[in-house]
Amino acid sequence: MVEPCAGWVEANGASLRFRREGRGTTIVLLHEMGGALESWNLVAPELALNHEVVRFDLRGSGLSEKIRTPVSLEVFVADLAVLLDRLEIDSPIVAGGALGGGIALAFAASHPERSAGVIAFAPATGVPAERRAHAATFHERLVQKGIAATVDEAMSPSAWPDEDARRRPGFGLFRALQKAADPESSGHQNAMLLDADVAAFAPPARVPVRLIAGRADAMRGPAVIRDFAARIPHASIGEIESGHFMVLQAPDRVTAEIAAFAATIGS
């Protein structure tokens, strides 16, 4: 495929918005909670010079169908499987950040025959014990304060403490996408992670896996990623200079990591 195409597909009972561009080895990009396919705007065009790149709004995100009832991790995995069927894609490399990284790993764990490899940036693989109480009230805080206040008072200061980083294009994109997110859907996505079994995020040895941590990530930093990696003994681990939202904070490094990982698949 050369010319970009975009639209919606009905997948697993939901309308999902996607964008497809480039030609070559297929790489599917999965975004973070509160994000959308535009979260990859600083990465996808460069990757599409040498690969086919597919990205889509997860259920509840962007312009995909919203979530109004509790949802499970298995639903997000099935969404991806059916989307690939609709687009006639066989075994892509799947890359994801945060929530998207967790879904990428869960997809490879349940569909290893359809996964050429997974590269996950600070993947959300459940909620650490020390953050469960805070995470459990996430939806309530969104409703009480509103998503704009949550982004400006909590998410931005903790995830983007560096004033220099806030002057880069990724911060404006992050803030715009988070403020446009649907609070109820985000609440259900968060609750899904609270209920998820960490064993569901461990692909078998036949699937190449690379895990990337941000050295300045206060949510899922190197220690958290190394601890999780013990569940996937064959996974390689890397670190980059970034906070939690690496796709937006360090897009050049993320692009390089994905391209390098793709080059190892099948070699």
Residue pairs with C-beta under 8 A, 6 or more apart in sequence:
1 20
1 21
1 22
1 23
1 52
2 22
2 23
3 21
4 19
4 20
4 21
4 48
5 19
5 20
5 21
6 17
6 18
6 19
6 20
7 17
7 18
8 15
8 16
8 17
8 18
8 63
8 64
9 15
9 16
9 18
9 83
9 86
9 87
10 16
10 86
11 79
11 82
11 83
11 85
11 86
12 75
12 78
12 79
12 81
12 82
14 59
14 64
14 65
14 79
15 64
15 65
16 56
16 57
16 58
16 59
16 64
16 65
16 79
16 83
17 37
17 56
17 57
17 62
17 63
17 64
18 37
18 54
18 55
18 56
18 57
18 83
18 87
19 37
19 44
19 54
19 55
19 56
20 52
20 53
20 54
20 87
21 44
21 45
21 48
21 52
21 53
22 47
22 48
22 49
22 50
22 51
22 52
22 53
23 51
23 52
24 50
24 51
24 52
25 51
25 52
25 92
25 93
25 116
25 262
25 265
26 51
26 52
26 53
26 54
26 89
26 92
26 93
27 47
27 51
27 52
27 53
27 54
27 92
27 93
27 94
27 95
27 258
27 262
28 54
28 55
28 80
28 84
28 89
28 92
28 93
28 94
28 95
28 104
29 37
29 40
29 43
29 44
29 47
29 53
29 54
29 55
29 95
29 96
29 100
30 55
30 56
30 58
30 80
30 94
30 95
30 96
30 97
30 99
30 100
30 101
30 103
30 104
31 37
31 39
31 40
31 55
31 57
31 58
31 61
31 62
31 96
31 97
31 99
31 100
31 247
32 39
32 97
32 98
32 99
32 100
32 245
32 247
33 61
33 98
33 99
33 124
33 186
33 189
33 190
34 61
34 177
34 178
34 181
34 186
35 61
35 62
35 97
35 100
35 174
35 177
35 178
35 181
36 57
36 61
36 62
36 63
36 177
36 180
36 181
37 55
37 56
37 57
37 62
38 62
38 173
38 177
39 97
39 173
39 174
39 177
39 247
39 248
40 55
40 247
41 173
42 169
42 170
42 173
42 247
42 248
42 251
43 247
43 251
43 254
43 255
43 258
44 53
44 55
46 255
47 53
47 255
47 258
47 259
50 259
51 259
51 262
54 87
54 89
54 92
56 64
56 83
57 63
57 64
58 64
58 76
58 79
58 99
58 100
58 103
58 189
59 65
59 67
59 71
59 75
59 76
59 79
59 185
60 66
60 67
60 71
60 182
60 185
60 186
60 188
60 189
61 181
61 182
61 185
61 189
62 177
66 182
66 184
66 185
67 182
67 184
67 185
67 188
67 189
68 184
68 188
69 188
70 188
70 191
70 192
71 188
71 189
71 192
72 192
72 195
73 102
73 103
73 106
73 192
73 193
73 195
73 196
73 200
74 110
76 103
76 106
76 192
77 103
77 106
77 107
77 110
77 111
80 94
80 103
80 107
81 107
81 111
81 114
84 90
84 92
84 114
90 114
91 113
91 114
91 115
91 116
92 115
92 116
93 116
93 117
93 118
93 119
93 258
93 261
93 262
93 265
94 104
94 107
94 108
94 115
94 117
94 118
94 119
95 101
95 104
95 118
95 119
95 120
95 121
95 258
95 261
96 102
96 103
96 104
96 105
96 118
96 120
96 121
96 123
97 120
97 121
97 122
97 245
97 246
97 247
97 254
98 121
98 122
98 123
98 124
98 220
98 244
98 245
99 124
99 189
99 193
101 120
101 121
101 122
101 123
101 124
102 120
102 123
102 124
102 125
102 126
102 193
102 196
102 201
104 118
104 119
104 120
104 123
105 118
105 120
105 123
105 125
105 201
105 202
105 203
105 209
106 196
106 200
106 201
107 114
107 115
107 118
108 115
108 117
108 118
108 203
108 207
108 209
109 200
109 201
109 202
109 203
109 204
110 200
112 203
112 204
112 206
112 207
115 203
115 207
116 207
116 208
116 265
116 266
117 207
117 208
117 209
117 210
117 261
117 262
117 264
117 265
118 203
118 207
118 208
118 209
118 210
119 209
119 210
119 211
119 212
119 257
119 258
119 261
120 209
120 210
120 211
120 212
121 212
121 214
121 246
121 247
121 254
121 257
122 212
122 213
122 214
122 217
122 219
122 220
122 221
122 225
122 244
122 246
123 201
123 211
123 220
123 225
123 228
124 193
124 220
125 196
125 198
125 201
125 228
126 193
126 194
126 196
126 197
126 198
126 201
127 135
127 193
127 194
128 220
128 224
131 219
132 194
135 190
135 193
135 194
136 194
138 186
138 187
138 190
139 183
139 184
139 186
139 187
139 188
139 190
139 191
141 150
141 154
142 150
142 183
142 186
142 187
143 183
143 187
145 153
146 183
147 178
147 179
147 181
147 183
147 186
148 179
151 175
151 178
151 179
152 175
155 178
156 166
156 171
156 174
156 175
158 218
158 219
159 174
159 218
159 219
159 243
159 244
159 245
160 166
160 171
160 174
160 243
160 245
160 249
161 243
162 216
162 243
165 171
165 243
165 249
168 249
170 245
170 247
170 248
170 249
170 251
171 248
173 248
174 245
174 248
198 228
198 231
199 231
201 228
201 231
202 231
202 232
203 209
203 232
205 233
205 234
208 234
208 261
208 264
208 265
209 232
209 234
209 235
209 236
210 235
210 236
210 237
210 238
210 257
210 261
211 225
211 228
211 229
211 232
211 235
211 236
211 237
211 238
212 225
212 237
212 238
212 239
212 240
212 246
212 254
212 257
213 220
213 221
213 222
213 224
213 225
213 226
213 237
213 238
213 239
213 240
214 221
214 239
214 240
214 241
214 242
214 243
214 244
214 246
214 249
214 250
215 221
215 222
215 239
215 240
215 241
215 242
216 241
216 242
216 243
217 242
217 243
217 244
217 246
218 243
218 244
219 244
220 244
222 239
225 237
226 237
229 235
229 237
238 257
240 246
240 250
240 253
240 254
240 257
241 250
241 253
242 249
242 250
242 253
243 249
246 253
246 254
247 254
